[in-house]
Amino acid sequence: MSDRITIGQLYPGTVHPSALQRPSSVKNPAGSEASFESVLQKNLLKFSNHAARRLEQRGIELGSRQLDQISSAVDKAAAKGSKESLILMKDMALIVSVANRTVVTAMDGQSMKDNVFTQIDSAVIIS
């Protein structure tokens, strides 16, 4: 059974189930406390309403493995200082706002042919 994305659904990305049992506040490296919710929000992969509609219209279903790969790609883009990234997976392309960890739009292989991607500063290719 594959996981389906619905409008406004959040995907926890690299957060492990054991993290859900931590106390309500977590010390960050600087010594100040950050709420668990703020730490969790920084690791969530979100899908905009537009991206969710595009996924549905184009019949694109993302499994948990693909969601992990996308989340990892966003982490890599963020580590390089990217702001808006194109993520290419087999026959799919996603435009992601790296700072917000939000998938802005999605295209299948047919939709991305002869297409020009603008307003991106990086690309991550997932094989």
Buried (B, 14 or more C-beta within 10 A) or exposed (E): EEEEBEEEEBBBBEBEEEBEEEEEBBEEEEEEEEEBEEBBEEBBBBBBEBBBBBBBEBEBEBEEEBBBBBBBBBBBBBEEEBBBBBBBBEEBBBBBBBEEBBBBBBBBEEBBEEEEEEEBEBBBEBE
